[in-house]
Amino acid sequence: MGGLDRTRGVRLRRSAVAALALSGMLAGCGLGEPKQTYEQAYEAMRPDAMAAMKEAWPGVEMEKDSADLEECGGLDMSADKNASKIEQSATYRGEVPAEDRRSIEELARAVGERLLERGWRNGSATRSPGKGDLEFAENMPGQVLLDMEKPGVHGWVAVEAFVDSPKRHSVSLNLVTECLRNPEWKK
């Protein structure tokens, strides 16, 4: 009987150690997270992106199509997300004037090249990383998508150019942060 009690005690200790390790892992998940807030990431990208867009697409009237804050905090395993972390995005859209004869590839590359001049790079860690030259994340008939990231900033810019009709091209620029800390959470 004594041997069974010892085996049970060993199992209980192992279970306790495993539970403690698991709780430590769950509590420590945030230790390697970026210190950057979603607001800081967005503001680090916005000036370059807006300037590149205006330089690359002169004459294109860009309008803010959408702006979203998405709650993404809480445990990854939970369907209930909270505002401890936020993903921020904003989309600008415009129609290219008929006299601008550039292809959709040329329109997207024009923004990408201006971002490269400002120290950005093609692709992102999570979206089709490019090597050197500009590479499209998507290149389908009538639509191209170019992802760009700014080193040290937790987010990316998606540049899209597409054909609306045989004689009309449209463009969009989408700024998106990663799921980052919300400094206003539970203040």
PLY file of the C-alpha trace (Angstrom):
ply
format ascii 1.0
element vertex 187
property float x
property float y
property float z
element edge 186
property int vertex1
property int vertex2
end_header
0.00 0.00 0.00
2.92 2.35 0.78
4.21 1.99 -2.81
0.89 3.07 -4.24
0.82 6.15 -1.98
4.31 7.14 -3.13
3.34 6.72 -6.79
0.25 8.84 -6.21
2.38 11.50 -4.48
4.85 11.56 -7.38
1.98 11.93 -9.83
0.47 14.76 -7.78
3.81 16.58 -7.62
4.33 16.17 -11.38
0.80 17.45 -12.03
1.41 20.44 -9.77
4.71 21.21 -11.52
3.05 20.91 -14.94
0.16 23.18 -13.84
2.63 25.72 -12.46
4.67 25.65 -15.68
1.52 26.07 -17.78
0.32 29.02 -15.71
3.78 30.57 -15.99
3.69 30.17 -19.76
0.24 31.71 -19.99
1.20 34.59 -17.72
4.49 35.10 -19.53
3.04 35.11 -23.02
3.14 38.89 -23.04
6.81 39.13 -22.09
8.08 39.06 -25.66
5.45 41.43 -27.00
6.37 44.75 -28.59
6.37 47.79 -26.33
4.84 49.78 -29.17
1.14 50.66 -28.83
-1.25 50.41 -31.74
-1.39 54.24 -31.85
2.41 54.56 -32.00
2.65 52.00 -34.82
-0.06 53.71 -36.82
1.48 57.17 -36.39
4.92 55.80 -37.34
3.54 54.58 -40.68
0.97 57.21 -41.63
3.16 60.20 -42.66
5.34 58.16 -45.04
2.37 56.30 -46.50
0.35 59.46 -47.10
3.29 61.30 -48.67
4.16 58.33 -50.92
0.54 58.04 -52.00
0.31 61.74 -52.91
3.64 61.72 -54.76
2.93 58.52 -56.69
-0.67 59.30 -57.60
-0.87 63.03 -58.33
-4.31 64.01 -59.54
-5.98 61.07 -57.81
-8.59 62.22 -55.31
-8.12 59.85 -52.39
-10.93 59.52 -49.85
-10.86 57.75 -46.53
-13.05 54.72 -47.18
-12.88 53.13 -43.74
-11.16 53.32 -40.39
-11.43 50.51 -37.87
-10.27 49.62 -34.39
-10.61 45.91 -33.73
-10.33 44.46 -30.25
-7.89 41.57 -30.28
-6.78 41.26 -26.64
-7.40 38.36 -24.30
-6.35 34.76 -24.54
-5.80 33.38 -28.02
-7.89 30.39 -27.07
-10.89 32.54 -26.21
-13.56 33.68 -28.63
-14.17 36.67 -26.35
-11.70 39.39 -27.27
-11.15 42.50 -25.18
-9.72 45.98 -25.73
-6.40 45.30 -23.96
-4.97 45.06 -27.48
-6.15 46.77 -30.63
-5.54 46.37 -34.36
-6.00 49.69 -36.15
-6.57 50.06 -39.87
-7.53 52.77 -42.33
-8.26 52.47 -46.04
-8.00 55.25 -48.61
-9.46 54.77 -52.10
-9.38 56.75 -55.30
-10.07 56.61 -59.00
-7.20 57.21 -61.42
-7.91 59.96 -64.00
-8.37 58.69 -67.57
-5.32 60.65 -68.79
-3.05 58.63 -66.43
-2.09 55.75 -68.72
-0.02 53.75 -66.22
-0.79 50.08 -65.79
-2.03 48.82 -62.43
1.43 47.34 -61.81
3.06 50.72 -62.46
0.58 52.45 -60.14
1.31 50.08 -57.25
5.07 50.13 -57.85
5.10 53.95 -57.83
3.99 53.97 -54.17
6.30 51.06 -53.30
9.32 52.85 -54.78
8.62 56.00 -52.77
8.31 53.95 -49.60
11.62 52.19 -50.41
13.23 55.65 -50.68
11.96 56.34 -47.14
13.58 53.20 -45.71
10.66 50.80 -46.00
10.99 47.26 -47.38
8.91 45.03 -49.57
6.71 42.42 -47.92
6.37 41.76 -44.22
7.14 39.01 -41.77
3.57 37.75 -42.05
2.86 38.62 -45.67
4.94 37.47 -48.65
8.40 38.79 -47.79
10.22 40.15 -50.81
13.94 40.17 -51.46
15.34 43.38 -52.86
13.13 44.47 -55.73
9.41 45.05 -55.31
7.43 41.84 -55.47
3.65 41.69 -55.52
1.89 39.77 -52.77
-0.88 39.16 -55.32
-0.76 39.63 -59.07
-4.00 38.53 -60.65
-5.64 39.69 -63.86
-7.09 43.10 -63.12
-5.65 43.40 -59.59
-2.24 43.73 -57.92
-1.34 43.99 -54.25
1.95 45.18 -52.84
2.73 44.83 -49.11
5.29 47.14 -47.53
6.63 47.42 -43.98
8.71 49.95 -42.10
11.52 48.37 -40.04
10.88 48.68 -36.32
7.17 49.34 -36.79
4.61 46.63 -36.05
2.31 47.01 -39.02
2.24 47.19 -42.80
0.83 49.09 -45.74
-1.07 47.28 -48.47
-1.04 49.08 -51.83
-3.67 47.84 -54.26
-4.39 48.81 -57.85
-7.22 47.27 -59.81
-9.25 47.64 -62.99
-12.81 48.86 -62.39
-13.79 48.83 -66.06
-11.78 48.45 -69.25
-10.90 52.14 -69.23
-10.85 52.93 -65.51
-8.31 52.05 -62.81
-8.76 52.45 -59.07
-6.21 52.42 -56.27
-6.29 51.93 -52.54
-3.87 52.20 -49.68
-4.53 50.31 -46.45
-2.54 50.97 -43.24
-2.79 48.15 -40.69
-1.14 47.69 -37.31
-0.51 44.35 -35.72
-2.53 43.45 -32.63
-0.79 45.79 -30.15
-1.16 47.06 -26.61
-3.90 49.58 -25.85
-2.50 52.17 -23.41
-6.04 53.21 -22.40
-7.04 49.71 -21.26
-8.41 49.76 -17.69
-7.06 53.19 -16.75
0 1
1 2
2 3
3 4
4 5
5 6
6 7
7 8
8 9
9 10
10 11
11 12
12 13
13 14
14 15
15 16
16 17
17 18
18 19
19 20
20 21
21 22
22 23
23 24
24 25
25 26
26 27
27 28
28 29
29 30
30 31
31 32
32 33
33 34
34 35
35 36
36 37
37 38
38 39
39 40
40 41
41 42
42 43
43 44
44 45
45 46
46 47
47 48
48 49
49 50
50 51
51 52
52 53
53 54
54 55
55 56
56 57
57 58
58 59
59 60
60 61
61 62
62 63
63 64
64 65
65 66
66 67
67 68
68 69
69 70
70 71
71 72
72 73
73 74
74 75
75 76
76 77
77 78
78 79
79 80
80 81
81 82
82 83
83 84
84 85
85 86
86 87
87 88
88 89
89 90
90 91
91 92
92 93
93 94
94 95
95 96
96 97
97 98
98 99
99 100
100 101
101 102
102 103
103 104
104 105
105 106
106 107
107 108
108 109
109 110
110 111
111 112
112 113
113 114
114 115
115 116
116 117
117 118
118 119
119 120
120 121
121 122
122 123
123 124
124 125
125 126
126 127
127 128
128 129
129 130
130 131
131 132
132 133
133 134
134 135
135 136
136 137
137 138
138 139
139 140
140 141
141 142
142 143
143 144
144 145
145 146
146 147
147 148
148 149
149 150
150 151
151 152
152 153
153 154
154 155
155 156
156 157
157 158
158 159
159 160
160 161
161 162
162 163
163 164
164 165
165 166
166 167
167 168
168 169
169 170
170 171
171 172
172 173
173 174
174 175
175 176
176 177
177 178
178 179
179 180
180 181
181 182
182 183
183 184
184 185
185 186
